[in-house]
Amino acid sequence: MKILIGTPAYGGLVTTEYLVSMVTTTRGFIRDKVDFTLYTMANESLINRGRNGIAHAALEGGYDKLVFIDADIGWTYDDICNLLNSKQDIIGGTYPMKTYPLTVNFNAMPEHAEIFAHNTDKGKLYRKTMDKFAEYKARYADKNGEVQVIHVPTGFMSIKVAVFRHLQDKVATYQNVDLNTGAQSTIHEFFPVRIKNNALESEDWAFCSIAREHGIAVHLNTKIVTKHVGTHIFQP
């Protein structure tokens, strides 16, 4: 299996948590003879364009899986092995949002979402706190910790490249010019930012929605809760 690890790195920067995790992963991959390439995209100010460009590289390079790992994520070798060993077309881990109390980032299927509901004076809110996440994991995840979801974040996500091949004639395209070489490429917009059902979908939510619209399920591995680095390291 040929793996591309894609990291959008705004300003050409990654965090120390990412660096340490990547060194550990590289050692593990070399030991376990995993065929992988690390592809970082620096100085791209539009995250959706960056993800589209990395997906294009995965398609053009003949890779089997693309693993997005954001520059502000810290993970373990077991985490990435759990992603790569999954048979799912699209699967991701989750991580705390950069806020307290800690809440994790994904959207559950409607039949599972009620577990996260809280009634307030202004209506019902859905807060995925760590205790509720543990209950959700115990109730709905399979023996591998996997559960189907509506959306999973791209910060730590594995995608079979066959997914992109399936979707490439179903999404818009645009022309991209390499500022260094002048070469032009046709890029598929797998990761748009769009409005759907009166809500603004970020590029990761939109990608998951597009996949599901075309019969491809999206899964969360509930065993994976990575670190999320800001001015503070958010972790369970």
C-alpha positions in Angstrom: 0.0 0.0 0.0 1.3 3.4 -1.0 0.5 6.2 1.4 0.6 10.0 1.0 0.6 12.0 4.2 -0.6 15.5 3.3 -0.2 18.5 5.6 -1.3 22.0 4.7 1.3 24.2 6.6 0.2 27.8 6.5 3.3 30.1 6.6 5.5 26.9 6.2 5.0 26.2 9.9 4.2 23.1 12.0 3.9 22.8 15.7 6.4 20.9 17.9 3.6 18.3 18.7 3.2 17.6 15.0 7.0 17.4 14.5 7.5 14.9 17.4 4.6 12.8 16.2 5.8 12.8 12.6 9.3 11.7 13.7 7.8 8.8 15.8 5.6 7.9 12.8 8.5 8.0 10.4 10.5 5.6 12.6 7.5 3.3 12.9 6.9 3.3 9.1 10.6 2.6 8.4 10.6 -0.3 10.9 7.3 -1.7 9.5 8.3 -1.1 5.9 5.4 1.2 5.1 5.7 2.9 1.7 4.9 6.5 2.4 5.6 10.1 1.3 5.2 13.3 3.3 3.8 16.1 1.3 3.6 19.5 2.9 2.0 22.5 1.3 3.4 25.8 2.6 2.2 29.4 2.1 -1.3 28.4 0.9 -3.7 30.9 2.4 -6.9 29.1 1.3 -7.3 25.8 3.2 -9.8 24.4 0.7 -7.4 25.1 -2.2 -4.6 23.5 -0.3 -6.6 20.3 0.4 -7.7 20.2 -3.3 -4.0 20.5 -4.3 -2.9 17.7 -2.0 -5.8 15.4 -3.3 -4.6 16.2 -6.8 -1.0 15.1 -5.8 -2.5 11.8 -4.4 -4.3 11.1 -7.7 -1.4 12.0 -9.9 1.1 10.1 -7.8 -0.7 6.7 -7.9 -1.2 6.5 -4.1 -3.6 4.1 -2.5 -4.5 6.3 0.5 -4.2 9.9 1.4 -3.9 10.7 5.1 -4.5 14.4 6.0 -2.7 15.4 9.2 -2.9 19.1 10.1 0.1 21.0 11.3 -1.5 21.6 14.7 -2.2 17.9 15.5 -0.3 15.6 17.8 -0.9 11.8 17.5 0.5 8.4 18.4 1.8 5.7 16.1 -1.1 3.6 17.2 -3.5 6.3 16.0 -2.2 6.4 12.5 -2.0 2.6 12.3 -5.6 2.5 13.3 -6.5 4.8 10.4 -4.4 2.9 7.9 -5.6 -0.6 8.9 -9.2 0.4 8.5 -11.2 -1.0 5.6 -13.4 2.1 5.4 -13.2 4.4 2.4 -13.2 7.6 4.6 -12.3 7.4 8.2 -11.0 10.0 10.7 -10.1 10.5 14.3 -11.4 13.4 16.3 -9.8 16.0 18.5 -10.9 18.6 21.0 -12.0 21.9 19.7 -10.0 24.8 21.0 -12.3 25.7 23.8 -13.4 24.6 27.3 -15.1 22.6 28.4 -13.5 20.0 26.1 -15.7 19.0 23.2 -14.7 16.8 20.3 -15.1 17.6 16.7 -17.5 15.5 14.4 -21.2 15.2 13.6 -23.0 12.1 14.6 -25.7 10.4 12.6 -29.2 11.7 13.5 -30.2 8.5 15.2 -27.1 8.8 17.5 -27.1 12.5 18.1 -29.6 12.6 20.9 -27.0 11.4 23.3 -25.2 14.8 23.0 -28.4 16.9 23.4 -28.7 19.6 26.1 -31.9 21.6 26.6 -31.4 25.4 27.1 -33.7 28.4 27.4 -33.1 29.1 23.7 -33.6 25.5 22.6 -31.6 22.3 22.2 -27.8 22.3 21.8 -25.6 19.4 21.0 -22.3 19.4 23.0 -19.9 16.5 22.5 -18.2 16.6 25.8 -15.7 13.9 26.8 -18.0 12.0 29.1 -20.8 12.0 26.5 -18.2 10.9 23.9 -17.3 8.0 26.1 -20.9 7.0 26.3 -21.4 7.4 22.6 -18.3 5.2 21.9 -19.6 2.5 24.2 -23.0 2.5 22.8 -22.5 2.8 19.0 -18.9 1.9 18.0 -18.1 -1.5 16.7 -15.3 -3.7 18.0 -12.7 -1.7 16.1 -14.0 1.5 17.6 -15.6 2.6 14.2 -19.0 4.2 13.7 -20.6 5.8 10.8 -21.0 9.6 11.0 -22.2 12.5 9.0 -19.0 14.5 9.2 -15.5 13.8 10.5 -12.8 16.5 10.5 -10.0 16.4 8.0 -7.3 17.2 10.6 -6.6 13.5 11.0 -8.4 11.7 8.2 -7.6 8.7 5.9 -9.2 8.6 2.4 -8.8 5.9 -0.2 -7.6 7.5 -3.4 -10.3 5.5 -5.2 -12.8 7.9 -3.5 -11.3 10.8 -5.5 -11.4 8.8 -8.7 -15.1 8.0 -8.0 -15.9 11.7 -7.4 -13.8 13.5 -9.9 -16.5 13.6 -12.6 -19.1 14.7 -10.0 -17.4 17.9 -8.8 -16.3 21.2 -10.3 -12.8 21.8 -11.7 -10.6 24.9 -12.0 -7.2 25.7 -13.5 -4.2 26.1 -11.2 -1.0 27.8 -12.3 2.3 26.8 -10.5 3.9 30.2 -9.7 7.4 28.7 -9.8 7.2 26.8 -13.1 4.1 28.3 -14.9 2.7 24.8 -15.4 -1.1 24.5 -15.4 -3.1 21.8 -13.8 -6.8 20.9 -13.7 -7.8 20.6 -10.1 -10.9 18.9 -8.8 -12.8 20.7 -6.1 -13.3 17.9 -3.7 -13.1 20.3 -0.8 -15.3 23.3 -1.5 -16.7 25.8 1.0 -20.4 26.0 0.3 -23.9 26.7 1.7 -26.2 23.7 2.1 -29.5 23.6 3.8 -29.0 27.2 5.0 -25.8 26.3 6.7 -22.2 27.2 5.7 -20.2 24.0 5.2 -16.4 24.2 5.8 -14.2 22.3 3.4 -14.1 19.2 5.5 -17.8 19.1 6.2 -18.5 19.7 2.5 -16.2 16.9 1.4 -18.0 14.4 3.7 -21.4 15.6 2.4 -20.3 15.2 -1.2 -19.0 11.7 -0.5 -22.3 10.7 1.2 -24.4 12.2 -1.6 -22.6 9.8 -3.9 -23.0 6.7 -1.8 -19.7 6.7 0.1 -20.0 6.3 3.9 -18.0 8.4 6.3 -16.6 6.8 9.5 -15.1 8.0 12.8 -12.6 5.8 14.8 -13.6 6.6 18.4 -10.4 5.2 19.7 -8.5 8.2 18.2 -8.6 11.5 20.1 -5.5 13.4 19.1 -4.0 16.6 20.6 -5.0 19.9 19.1 -2.5 22.7 19.5 -3.2 26.4 19.8 -1.8 28.8 22.4 -2.5 25.8 24.6 -2.5 22.1 23.9 -6.1 20.8 24.0 -6.2 17.2 24.9 -8.4 14.8 27.0 
